[in-house]
């Protein structure tokens, strides 16, 4: 005989608005921990299960010595107003649970939070125990935690501070103090920043330290991001931190398979949660994160929930839609670019959230694309679509920040619909950026891909330089003096490149290959280096160059700059790059006279490069010309020659 469903509905009045409470309340991982609920583990799916269709996970937890297993459907949510989940249990006192949490704004600026649970007992014991364990005990715990979250939100905090007392390793305080002195004294790191890092490692909770993102921490500290990243790299070398490479799934943006070394990163990766293979690339799917070294503090990775809204905070709405189901979602989104997609459907629908845009937008998920573009339907909010566009003539469709988005599942099966912010988090420290830092190359030269692996790094800026008349220099002054001047020129180049966030990949005789994340950084670095080498006695040399300027003689530096897609490889146990972008850049250098540099059309078209050249209009000459490059047949290239006046 089935047992009747038991309904528990709790309403709490909180002072903070829903937008401030959402990051705290919807972080179900921390919420479950703060409530004292047990950790969970993911159980491998049984043979034949199709997770892409059912969107379920099998989870397990131990409660009072009893093992409980359940199937959990994917969470559904709409930020920042509600989330919910459904579970079907295979053991324990509960057979089924439906839970949702809703945050409704009040006129006074506060929030009415409703926490609703519908539980079906699996036995007489469950029927008798639930009123006490849930109705009394769980209610009191939930209210206490939400009231504390309210205080955190009013203080401007976005993460729970209800942490257990950290446990440092034996001797950790001494290690932190000793390493801190070395970081400030030997590595020349900023003292206040070193102190912040040491305090964070000693006091933050395990969930915060299990995956430290340096740029996110820098923003919290209101510190320069590059300075914070440099400190993290030095601290890793000093033994305070360990780093790993998180391979990010482009669908759920989770990191299912972190790697301890770049040698473990492959060109094709698999996400078990999404059950998809995806192509790995350095600029979007590989991120460098950190955790404390075990000699300072052991941080086990413990999950208390694996599917809440804050696991994938870029997803602003996630809804399960039956075949043919249409659902209207009232929005409360920041302006920006978004996309709607359905699991298992290739077509994706891009749209903008913009003030003054239409009050309603309808997207039909699963509609066949036209010329590679998903069909987008604009609605005026009532009746049939006002406009139907397969390729919007005025750009992407738009909807107001507080408008309404209607999603239609036009496929023949149930789908999990997702609305997400398109932009990858600018707080990600990508592999493309890190591996182009001179400091990273200097400290971790053994971080390379495994032999034979080729991974896209996206768009990189490549620079080749060469000394003019270097062969004649060796003949005129002899091998030893000429070699000394070449080494000094390498020092100056390395300092100029590092100052602009780039790195020297390799040297070839008296030439170098360097890479930068942005073209304007490469342009500034080469202009500085050319001035230092051409007039050493008149210029203040960059930090780190130990040779007195008075002992230097003028040298002419040729350089070519180009940007485009590259592949990363392991070349002689060094992280190297190859591809047509690299080949073309090497040829550009040959067009120089030694008093100028050459920009490719792609580098010249960069907005930051254009602005930089405009600022220097009175001090430089910029001329466009056409050239043919060796190895590229009869093809003509438009290049820009930049020279000092």
C-alpha positions, 0 to 999 in steps of 0.5 A: 500500500503506497504511503501518502505524500507529506508536504512541508512549506516554509516561508522566511522573511529576509532583508536582502534582495533576491539578487544579493541572496541568490549566489548564497542560497543557490549554492547547494553544495555549501548549503548542504554542508552548512546544514550538516548534511552528508557528503555525496559521491557519484555512482557510475550509471548502470549499463544501458542508461542514457543520461543524455536523454534522462538527465539523471545522476545516480548519487550515494550518501551515508547517513547514520551508518546506512547507505542511501542511493538515489537518482537525481534529475538535473536541477531546474532554475531561473536566476535569481528567483527559483530552483528545484530538483527531483529525486527518486530513492532506491533505499532509505525512508523516502521513496521520492522527493520534490523540492523547490526554493523561490525568492520573491522580492518585497516592496521594502527591498527584502525577500520572501523566501519559500522553501517547499518539499514534497516527500513520499515515504517508502515505509511506515518508519518513514511516514512516522519519522518525516514529520520530526526529522523534516518538519521540525529538525530540518526546518530549524536548520534551514531557517538558521542557515538562511538567516545567516546567509541574509546577514552575509548578503547584507554585508556584500558577501557572495559566498557562505562564511560558515566554515569548519575550523581549518586544519593546517599541516604540522609545521605549516605556520612556520612554512608560511612565514618562511616562504612569505619572507622568501617571496618578498625578499628573493622573488620581489613579490608585494608584501601585502599580497603575500600576506593576503595569500598566507592568510587565505591558505590558513583561514579559508574553508576547504571548498574555497581552497579546493579550486583557487582561481587567481583572477577571481581571488584578485578581484575579491582582494581588489589587487592587480590580476597579473600581480596575483598570478605572478605571486601564485606561480612563485608560491607554487615554486616555493612549495605553498601551492600546487597547480593543475590544469582543468579541462573545461567542458564547453557544454556544462563548463565543469572540469571533470578531469583535472590534470596535474601536468600539461602532459596529461592534456589531450586534443580530445576530452570527454565529459562524463556528465554530458556524455560528450567528447569535445575538442580541447583548446588552450584559449577556452577549455584549459584553465590553470587553477591552484590548491594548497600544497599538502605540506601546508594544508591537505584539502580533500575534495568533498561534494555535498551537492553536484548539480545546483545552480552555482556549479555552473553559474554562467547558466542563468536558466535550466529547464526540463521541457517535454516534447512540444512544451512551451515555457515562458521565463520572466527574466532578470538578467544583466545586459550582454550576449546569451544563448539558448540550447537543448541537450543533444541538439546542435543548433544554438540560438544566440540573443542579446539582453539590452535595455529598450529591446522587445519585451518578449522573445521566443526561441524554438529549440530544435528547429532546423537551421537555415544556411547554418543559422538557427531560426529565431522568432521574435514575439510582441508578447501575445499571439503569433510571432510578430517577426520570424528571422532565420538571419536577423538583418539587424544582428542578433535578436534582443530582449529587455533585461526584465522581459520574457523569454519563451522556449519551445521544445520543437524536438520529438523527445524531452530535452533539458533547455539551457540559457547561458551567458555566452562570454567565458568568464574573464576570471579564467586563467587560460592555458593560452595566456599562462603559457605565453608568460615569460615567468611561467616559462622560466619557473616551469620549463618542464610543463610541456605536452606529451610528444606527438600531441597537438592542441589549438591555442586559439588566436595568438600573436607571434613575433620573430626578430633578427639582428641586422648584419649580425654575420658582419658583426662577428667578422668585424669584432670577433666571435667572443665579443660579438657573442657577448653583444648578442647575449645582451641583446637577448636580455633586453628582448626578454625584459621587453617581452616579459614586461608586456606579458609575453614570452620568448619561445625559442632562440635561433642564432641571434633571432627569437620567436616570441608569443603574446596574448594580444597584438598591441602588447607585441607592438609595444614590446618590440618598439621598446626593444628597438629603441633600447638597442638602437640608442643604449647610451641614451635610454634607461634599460629595462629592469633585470638587464645588468649590463651598463648602458655605457658598454653597449653599442647600437644594434638594429633589430628587425621584427615581424608581427602577425596574429592568428590560430596556432597549434601547441606542440612538444618540440625538443621538450619545450612548449612550442607553436607551429602552423601557417601563422608561425610560418608567415610571421617568420617571413615578415621579419625578412621584409624589415630594414632594421629601422622598422618593423612589419605588421601583418594585415591581421595585426594592423586591423586590431582595434588596440593596435590602431589606437596605439599607432594613432597615439604615436602619429607624430613620432612614427611613420606608418606605410602600407604596402604589398609584398610576396613572401617566400614559401607562399607562392604568388600570393600577395600580402598587405603589410604595414611598415612602422618606423620611427621618425 
